[in-house]
Amino acid sequence: RKEVEQDPGPFNVPEGATVAFNCTYSNSASQSFFWYRQDCRKEPKLLMSVYSSGNEDGRFTAQLNRASQYISLLIRDSKLSDSATYLCVSSTGSARQLTFGSGTQLTVLP
Amino acid sequence: DVKVTQSSRYLVKRTGEKVFLECVQDMDHENMFWYRQDPGLGLRLIYFSYDVKMKEKGDIPEGYSVSREKKERFSLILESASTNQTSMYLCASSLISVHEQFFGPGTRLTVL
């Protein structure tokens, strides 16, 4: 079983839609969580960190449920430019190692 | 702006060749990482380094070695390339106490 699991998609949504991605992790020692974004043929980049209290950055909301070992990302009012692969990432607390999910592909359609 | 550069975007090698992939970062980061990315498998950590001349194995180190002689440079070496090492290789760096990793553009390696 993969340590971080995501639905690979693809998710095809119209512009303006709200879309949610889910992710589960198996290592209960994981302490920190992140969402990275990877555009087609580009490198991954940090989108946002995920905190137990949840956090919001504009149209993006990330939530963490430690009891269920579950992380989510909600994108409201989707834009064409949101089309990318979204990577769910966990860390065991050492700043040196991150564990990446295989990614969820999103395409926002005009 | 953090910049991580990799020596080649595309590389084609033959089975059995020794392959060097170079990565350079310009932000004085202590940590450097090598990943490979394959469809359906995501990014998998090969090796990482938290200091000059220090290295630690990641999840899939077999068939690879690394070298970090200078803080800004981290090299990945395939001693004898095999077809199952055909992949996208990504280098990343980060500060010692910070989780955010900055990635290079990747090297797509094909081993024939």
Interface residues (C-beta under 8 A of the other chain):
Chain A: K2 V4 P8 S32 F34 K42 E43 P44 K45 L46 S49 L87 S91 A95 R96 Q97 L98 T99 F100 G101 S102 G103
Chain B: N31 Y35 G40 L41 G42 L43 R44 L45 F48 Y50 E56 G58 L90 S94 L95 I96 S97 V98 H99 E100 Q101 F103 G104 P105 G106
